[in-house]
Amino acid sequence: MAAGRLEAQDHPPENGFTPLEHPVPRLLPHIDGSVLPSLGGFGKHQKQLVVLTWIPALFIGFSQFSDYFLLAQPHGTCLQPLTNETNWTAGPPPVTVPGGAPAWQLKGNGTGGGLGDSNGMLCACKEWRLELQTGLSQNVVTKWNLVCDSAWKVHIAKFSLLVGSIFGYLVMGVMADWFGRHPVLIISVLFMLGFGVSVAFSVNVTMFSTLRFFEGFCLAGLALSLYVLRIELCLPAWRFSMTMVASFLMVAGQLLMPGVAALCRNWPDRDDWQVLQIVIISPFVLMLPYVWIFPESLRWLLATQHYKRSKVMMLRIARKNEVNLTTEPSGVLTELEQELHKKPQKTCIVKMMSTRNLWKNIVVLCVNSLTGYGIHHCFARSMMDPEAQPIALCHADYYTMAGIAVATCLAVCPAVGLMGRRGGLLTFMIITALASLLQLGLLNLFGKYGLRHDTVLRDTLNRKFSVAFSIIGMFSSHAVSTLSIFFCAEITPTVIRGGGLGLVLASAGFGMLTAPIMELHNQKGYFLHHVIFACCTLLCIICLLLLPEPRGQPLPESMADGETFTRQTLLHPGEQHLLLAKTDGDYSRVHDTPLHLTTTGGATVAAATALAAVPASYALATGGEVIGNHAIANGV
């Protein structure tokens, strides 16, 4: 190597250029390829921290599905009607997707005495007896009689948790990029405990809804910071599996929630719903020691140039993984010592708008997440049987949705392993679109033209096929939402990963918000709602082809890394080389251009001519760096 350099110095090229040595590549920006392997890879320390991110996932599942029990619709019986008729009984409504509160059904033996529609007859009552059929014996609705004219307050209470989560994802995501993941995690835990316990002592529904908003805000910050920390702790081969374990734990929280509610039933000193709220919030006390035992993300410290804190963190990780950095041959610690004088540099998610490719990828994933959660409500509503018994309906629908969530997690793992992130997401989106289109159009055509004379058989087949397509659609739409969030966490650079993930999670919150909005309007416009989301699935299928494939790739750290993280070209590299070789012959006559041009652009053309005359072997030997120096020398 040294002889080669001496020979190059003794025999310079014909045009007078001096070869430039390649700068030594930096190791610190390559965290997955250099830094973490030098610290022991995915060692004992990282595994312990990942387990600590799994434990709160179960508690988060409790809080996210608490609305099913705190705001469940009761069975109502009018004890003192305003009319002369006998008692009217309002049968319990069907259980819907999270946040649903459908209109009450009338049961009685009179006409209502000219009170108008059925809702008017139901509400013509002085005194109600409200009874919950499952779970708790008393909740927020029965506590403050939120029926008839006050039923809209139930929808506001359901909005509050989702709207708080949307704002929490947006604000806490930006804070996680600016101040770090660890401060956001600890602040979210502390305020989650404060607001969560305060909800149990609400004196009216207004106080309940307000405190639930802040509870959702803190819950979003907690979920987001844990998700980002988990991703940034893992090497490429471990990222997806570690994330899916957390998803299984959240589904376990959904499955265990009815049992937790049953344990809180008929509490002697407190209302059932107050006890349930305290029970699902109290486990977050176990996260208070995270202040000391859970460190800041090393990946975020290096990406934002907090090198002094990074050095302390790296020494700690190496000690726990039993790695001696002083004898480590890669030289990561030596390079870190040379960078200690640099000041930290922070980036806001707003800078994403100045990129060319990154913002498009995030927008595509936001639309995917919104569509997945929005159309999930459409499938869930179509699946429910309005003629089923209320108690059986409540249990069947809740556990059916939980079972679909479990099946989705089980199916996503092998699908992503075989087809990759983009292939798996595209496959599930195609299944969602097909289930939606078949449910909207094919069943009506089949019933209209195939069984026109046998209406009973037609309705039975339509109902069965509708339930089948609904289950398939819920399965695939849940997978689309899960993969969209994980996809965003992988392709967003570390410096803005919190903000980018917050945008996708907030979009998911908007999708979930469509459920209580539709219930507030008593399901008016439901068919149009389904049609719009079905069209969005077709749009998403096209846009997904533009996304890169992040499987097995290191996480992008800087904005430049995220901008260059694009999908692979369709042509094979060898084919591209042949195409470029063919185009080189078209410009062979450029070598004959004289250097003594007198036009305005003469200097530029002369420089281009001289560049074209550089021997190809010398250009390859110097890696092409000589071209830039020669252009500068000629005034380009």
Secondary structure as GFF3:
##gff-version 3
##sequence-region A 1 636
A	DSSP	alpha_helix	2	10	.	.	.	ID=ss1
A	DSSP	pi_helix	31	35	.	.	.	ID=ss2
A	DSSP	alpha_helix	36	38	.	.	.	ID=ss3
A	DSSP	alpha_helix	44	64	.	.	.	ID=ss4
A	DSSP	alpha_helix	67	70	.	.	.	ID=ss5
A	DSSP	beta_strand	75	81	.	.	.	ID=ss6
A	DSSP	beta_strand	89	91	.	.	.	ID=ss7
A	DSSP	beta_strand	105	107	.	.	.	ID=ss8
A	DSSP	alpha_helix	118	123	.	.	.	ID=ss9
A	DSSP	beta_strand	125	131	.	.	.	ID=ss10
A	DSSP	alpha_helix	140	143	.	.	.	ID=ss11
A	DSSP	three_ten_helix	148	150	.	.	.	ID=ss12
A	DSSP	alpha_helix	152	179	.	.	.	ID=ss13
A	DSSP	alpha_helix	181	199	.	.	.	ID=ss14
A	DSSP	alpha_helix	205	233	.	.	.	ID=ss15
A	DSSP	alpha_helix	239	263	.	.	.	ID=ss16
A	DSSP	alpha_helix	272	281	.	.	.	ID=ss17
A	DSSP	three_ten_helix	282	287	.	.	.	ID=ss18
A	DSSP	alpha_helix	290	293	.	.	.	ID=ss19
A	DSSP	alpha_helix	298	303	.	.	.	ID=ss20
A	DSSP	alpha_helix	307	320	.	.	.	ID=ss21
A	DSSP	three_ten_helix	325	327	.	.	.	ID=ss22
A	DSSP	alpha_helix	332	338	.	.	.	ID=ss23
A	DSSP	three_ten_helix	349	354	.	.	.	ID=ss24
A	DSSP	alpha_helix	358	383	.	.	.	ID=ss25
A	DSSP	alpha_helix	390	437	.	.	.	ID=ss26
A	DSSP	pi_helix	438	442	.	.	.	ID=ss27
A	DSSP	alpha_helix	443	449	.	.	.	ID=ss28
A	DSSP	alpha_helix	455	491	.	.	.	ID=ss29
A	DSSP	three_ten_helix	494	496	.	.	.	ID=ss30
A	DSSP	alpha_helix	497	520	.	.	.	ID=ss31
A	DSSP	alpha_helix	526	544	.	.	.	ID=ss32
A	DSSP	alpha_helix	559	564	.	.	.	ID=ss33
A	DSSP	alpha_helix	573	584	.	.	.	ID=ss34
A	DSSP	three_ten_helix	585	592	.	.	.	ID=ss35
A	DSSP	alpha_helix	602	612	.	.	.	ID=ss36
A	DSSP	alpha_helix	616	621	.	.	.	ID=ss37
A	DSSP	alpha_helix	625	633	.	.	.	ID=ss38
###
